Amino acid sequence: MPRLLIIGIPQPTHVGRHFLHAAESLSWLVELMDLSDAYAAPVWMRRICWHLMGHRPVYLGAFSAAVVRKCRAERPDLVLTTGLAPVNDLALKEIAAMGIPVANFLTDDPWNPAHRAPWFMRALPHYQHVFTPRHANEADLREHLRSVSYLPFAYAPEEHHPPVSISAEERNRWSGLVAFIGGADDDRVAMVRALVRAGVPVGLWGGYWQEQPDLAAHAHGHADAETCRKIVAAAGTNLCLVRRANRDGHSMRSYEMPAIGGCLLVEDTTDHQSLYGPDGEAVLYFSQIADLPARARVALSMTEGQCEILRQKARQKVDSSGNTYADRLEIIRHLLMPRLV
């Protein structure tokens, strides 16, 4: 039975939590160390380290040492870190000397200026394997280490499923909207602003939308998990965007929203075409900001029957191809723990 140590965040919506639940569903022996502990310091200390020390976690050294101690005591078969995990190069060398492989599921692009961190770039060559959900940085990663694999995001069945119920009042409230759930990144703001200026009805859930004066009226703050499921399932259409600064071809939402049962208006990328097929088969696409309002109107003009066909086909696309986080773990196991297959 594989013994897995995850370095991640246990809160909902985070990949670390999804991998934790996936490992438990496979009956693996699994433990998660909360990487937030490396940042648990007064605000002024976090700001100094972030802005003046290359996005460095305050307690990078202490947290890295704690990971080494955990590995020495527990001897996991694999350490799986997520994102720009606060494990430094010295710790990775020590863990490798124990014969324990350390892999990273690289949720963000380390060459994104918003995330670029010299301490992480020093650590990168010491991973035994890096799994990236974006083709755009595969070549860059191979300049730092040899073992790199493309591995897309996925969905977590225990969280990404249709809502238990939707009232008539809730359906009426959201069925005429283009819904977007996520933070107000600059490129996202530009796209939503184009919709609003064109008079397309929009609903926004997530952080920082209230800080945009022209969009604040459409912002509804954060929603809990069940409310998000209801919004996705009931919305006239859901906007599925990538982070361009991250060089994404798809996002976590690309798998999560179809699993929930959403009707999707999707940014046209090679990854999305590969997942969903051509325009109109399972989703509608838009290619650039200029054509977004017109495509949104097409999506909102569809009958409930037409929307339901797209919902079912999109869900079949993700359900039929092994796209849960448990499926992703099995791929990781075959590559890095072949003796335990």
C-alpha positions in Angstrom: 0.0 0.0 0.0 1.6 3.3 -1.0 2.5 5.8 1.7 2.2 9.3 0.4 3.1 12.6 2.0 1.5 15.7 0.4 2.8 19.2 0.8 -0.3 21.3 0.1 -3.2 23.3 1.4 -6.1 21.3 3.0 -8.8 24.0 2.5 -11.5 23.5 -0.2 -10.7 24.4 -3.8 -7.0 23.5 -3.4 -5.2 20.8 -5.3 -3.5 19.5 -2.1 -6.9 18.7 -0.6 -8.1 17.0 -3.8 -5.0 14.8 -3.8 -5.5 14.0 -0.1 -9.1 12.8 -0.7 -8.1 11.0 -3.8 -5.4 9.0 -2.0 -7.9 8.2 0.8 -10.3 6.9 -1.8 -7.6 4.6 -3.1 -6.9 3.4 0.4 -3.4 4.8 0.4 -1.7 5.7 3.6 -1.6 9.5 3.2 -0.7 12.6 5.3 -0.8 16.2 4.4 1.5 18.9 5.7 -0.1 22.3 5.4 2.2 24.6 3.5 0.4 27.6 4.8 2.4 27.1 8.0 5.4 28.5 6.1 3.6 31.8 5.6 2.0 32.0 9.1 3.6 35.3 10.3 2.5 38.9 10.9 1.4 40.8 7.8 4.4 43.1 7.9 6.8 40.2 7.8 5.0 38.5 5.0 5.1 41.7 2.9 8.8 42.2 3.5 9.6 38.6 2.5 7.2 38.7 -0.5 8.2 42.0 -2.0 11.9 42.4 -1.0 13.0 38.7 -0.8 11.7 37.3 -4.1 8.3 36.0 -2.9 10.0 34.0 -0.2 7.8 32.4 2.5 8.7 33.7 6.0 9.5 30.3 7.4 10.9 28.6 4.3 13.8 27.1 6.2 11.8 26.0 9.2 9.1 24.4 7.1 11.6 22.7 4.9 13.4 21.3 8.0 10.0 20.0 9.3 9.4 18.2 6.0 12.8 16.5 6.3 12.0 15.4 9.8 8.7 14.0 8.7 10.3 12.1 5.9 13.0 10.7 8.2 10.4 9.6 10.8 7.7 8.3 8.4 9.6 7.1 5.4 6.9 7.7 2.8 7.1 6.1 -0.6 6.6 9.4 -2.3 6.5 13.1 -1.4 4.1 15.1 -3.6 4.4 18.9 -3.3 1.9 21.2 -5.0 2.6 24.5 -6.6 5.5 26.6 -5.5 5.8 24.6 -2.4 8.0 26.0 0.4 10.5 23.2 0.3 14.0 24.4 -0.3 16.9 22.9 -2.3 18.7 21.7 0.8 15.7 19.8 2.0 15.1 18.2 -1.4 18.7 17.0 -1.4 18.4 15.5 2.1 15.1 13.7 1.2 16.7 12.4 -2.0 19.6 11.0 0.1 17.0 9.0 2.0 16.0 7.3 -1.2 12.5 9.0 -1.2 11.4 10.5 -4.5 9.9 14.0 -4.4 7.6 15.1 -7.2 5.8 18.4 -7.8 2.4 19.0 -9.3 3.1 22.5 -10.6 -0.2 24.3 -10.3 1.2 27.7 -11.4 3.8 28.7 -14.0 7.0 29.7 -12.1 7.9 32.0 -15.0 4.7 34.0 -14.3 6.0 37.4 -12.9 3.4 37.2 -10.2 4.8 34.0 -8.9 8.5 34.0 -10.0 10.6 33.1 -6.9 14.4 32.6 -7.0 14.3 30.2 -4.1 11.9 28.0 -6.0 14.0 28.1 -9.1 17.0 26.9 -7.0 14.9 24.0 -5.7 13.5 23.0 -9.1 16.4 20.9 -10.4 16.3 18.8 -7.2 12.8 17.3 -7.8 12.8 13.8 -9.2 9.8 14.6 -11.4 7.6 17.6 -12.1 4.1 17.3 -13.4 2.8 20.3 -15.2 -0.8 21.0 -16.4 0.4 23.3 -19.1 2.2 22.4 -22.3 3.6 25.9 -22.7 6.3 25.5 -19.9 7.4 21.9 -20.6 10.4 23.0 -22.6 11.4 25.6 -20.0 11.1 23.0 -17.2 13.3 20.5 -19.1 16.1 23.1 -19.1 16.2 22.6 -15.3 15.4 18.9 -14.9 15.0 15.9 -17.2 11.9 14.3 -15.8 8.9 16.4 -16.8 5.4 15.2 -17.7 2.3 16.9 -18.8 -0.6 16.1 -16.4 -3.8 18.1 -16.6 -5.9 19.3 -13.8 -8.9 17.1 -12.8 -12.0 17.1 -10.7 -12.7 15.8 -7.2 -16.0 13.8 -7.2 -16.7 14.5 -3.6 -16.7 18.2 -4.3 -17.5 18.6 -8.0 -20.9 17.0 -8.5 -24.4 18.4 -9.2 -26.1 20.2 -6.4 -28.4 18.3 -4.1 -31.3 20.6 -5.2 -32.0 24.0 -6.8 -35.1 26.0 -5.8 -37.2 27.7 -8.5 -36.2 31.0 -7.0 -32.5 30.2 -7.3 -32.9 29.0 -10.9 -34.8 32.1 -11.9 -32.1 34.3 -10.2 -29.2 32.8 -12.1 -30.6 31.3 -15.3 -30.3 34.6 -17.3 -26.7 35.3 -16.3 -23.2 34.7 -17.6 -21.7 33.4 -14.3 -18.0 33.6 -13.4 -16.5 32.2 -10.2 -13.0 33.2 -9.5 -10.7 36.1 -8.6 -10.5 39.4 -10.5 -7.2 38.9 -12.4 -6.5 41.7 -14.8 -7.2 39.7 -18.0 -10.5 38.4 -16.4 -11.5 41.9 -15.5 -11.0 43.0 -19.2 -13.2 40.1 -20.4 -16.0 40.7 -17.9 -15.9 44.5 -18.5 -16.5 43.8 -22.3 -19.6 41.8 -21.4 -20.9 44.5 -19.0 -20.3 47.3 -21.5 -22.2 45.3 -24.1 -25.2 45.0 -21.8 -24.8 41.2 -21.2 -26.1 40.2 -17.7 -23.2 39.0 -15.5 -22.9 37.5 -12.1 -19.5 37.5 -10.3 -18.4 35.5 -7.3 -14.9 35.6 -5.9 -12.3 38.0 -4.6 -11.6 41.6 -5.5 -14.5 42.2 -8.0 -15.9 44.8 -5.6 -12.8 46.9 -6.1 -13.7 47.5 -9.8 -16.1 50.4 -9.6 -17.8 49.6 -12.9 -18.2 45.9 -12.0 -19.0 46.1 -8.3 -22.8 46.0 -8.9 -22.4 42.5 -10.4 -20.2 41.2 -7.6 -21.6 38.9 -4.9 -18.6 38.1 -2.8 -17.6 34.6 -2.0 -20.0 31.7 -2.1 -19.7 28.4 -0.2 -19.2 25.1 -2.0 -22.9 24.1 -2.3 -23.9 27.6 -3.5 -21.2 27.4 -6.1 -22.5 24.1 -7.4 -26.0 25.6 -7.6 -24.8 28.7 -9.5 -22.8 26.6 -12.0 -25.7 24.2 -12.6 -28.4 26.9 -12.9 -26.5 29.7 -14.7 -27.5 30.5 -18.3 -23.8 29.9 -19.1 -20.6 29.8 -17.1 -17.5 31.6 -18.3 -14.5 29.3 -18.4 -11.2 31.2 -18.6 -7.5 30.5 -18.5 -4.8 32.6 -16.8 -2.9 34.0 -19.7 0.0 35.1 -17.4 0.3 31.5 -16.4 0.4 30.4 -20.0 -2.5 28.1 -19.3 -4.3 26.0 -21.9 -7.0 25.0 -19.4 -7.8 25.6 -15.7 -9.1 23.7 -12.8 -12.6 24.9 -13.7 -12.3 23.2 -17.1 -12.9 19.9 -15.4 -14.8 21.0 -12.3 -17.7 22.8 -14.0 -18.6 20.0 -16.4 -18.6 17.6 -13.5 -21.0 19.8 -11.6 -23.3 20.1 -14.6 -22.7 23.5 -16.0 -23.4 24.9 -19.4 -20.1 26.4 -20.5 -18.8 29.3 -22.6 -15.1 28.5 -22.9 -12.0 30.3 -24.0 -10.8 28.6 -27.2 -7.5 26.8 -26.6 -5.9 23.6 -27.9 -6.4 22.0 -24.5 -10.1 22.9 -24.4 -10.6 21.7 -28.0 -8.9 18.4 -27.1 -11.1 18.0 -24.0 -14.5 19.2 -25.3 -14.3 18.7 -29.1 -15.5 21.3 -31.7 -17.7 24.3 -31.0 -21.2 23.3 -30.2 -20.6 19.7 -29.4 -20.3 20.0 -25.7 -19.5 23.7 -25.1 -19.5 27.0 -26.9 -16.2 28.8 -27.6 -15.0 32.4 -27.9 -11.6 33.3 -29.2 -11.0 36.9 -28.1 -12.5 39.7 -26.1 -14.0 41.3 -29.2 -16.2 38.3 -29.9 -17.1 37.4 -26.3 -20.3 39.5 -26.0 -21.8 38.0 -29.2 -20.9 34.5 -28.1 -22.4 35.1 -24.7 -25.6 36.2 -26.2 -25.7 33.0 -28.3 -25.2 31.0 -25.1 -27.9 32.9 -23.2 -30.4 32.5 -26.1 -30.3 28.7 -26.0 -33.4 26.9 -24.8 -33.2 24.9 -21.6 -33.3 21.7 -23.7 -30.3 22.9 -25.8 -28.4 23.8 -22.6 -29.2 20.4 -21.0 -27.7 18.6 -24.1 -24.5 20.6 -23.7 -24.4 20.0 -20.0 -24.7 16.2 -20.4 -22.1 16.0 -23.2 -19.6 18.1 -21.4 -20.0 16.0 -18.3 -19.6 12.8 -20.4 -16.4 14.2 -21.8 -14.8 14.5 -18.4 -16.4 11.4 -16.9 -15.4 9.0 -19.7 -11.7 9.8 -19.9 -10.4 9.2 -16.4 -10.2 12.8 -15.2 -10.5 12.5 -11.4 -7.6 13.3 -9.0 -7.5 9.6 -8.2 -6.8 8.9 -11.9 -4.0 11.4 -11.8 -2.5 9.7 -8.7 -2.5 6.4 -10.5 -0.5 7.9 -13.3 1.9 9.3 -10.7 2.2 5.9 -9.0 3.0 4.1 -12.3 5.8 6.5 -13.0 7.3 7.0 -9.6 6.3 3.9 -7.5 6.3 1.1 -10.1 7.0 -1.6 -7.4 3.8 -0.6 -5.7 1.6 -0.9 -8.8 
